[in-house]
Amino acid sequence: MYYFISILILVVSVLLGLIVLVQNPKGGGLAANFAGTGSQFMGARQTADFLEKASWSLAIALLVLSLAATMIVPRNISEVGVQDTQLREQLEDVNQTAPIDFQAPPPQDNEE
């Protein structure tokens, strides 16, 4: 279920980005292509309204999906995987080795 919601979030994000890119902040954008000589020909105003409503709807859907994803994210895994076990063994090996003694390098003779 978590993966399904993650895919939905990705799809909604891409659609929201495309709709925002189609819009023009000065009222033109896709609607300006249909307007022609500045009249409301072929429902250009309805196109701008549709893009605005679509962007708000997708933004709200993205918010809801994000909140849903945080509620159902898998938190406690009862089975320890092979990779987890290997990492724990490596960490235990590192912790058991003696600490490295960092000393200053021996002085060098400058006879030149």
Order of alpha helices (4+ residues) and beta strands (2+ residues): alpha-alpha-alpha-alpha
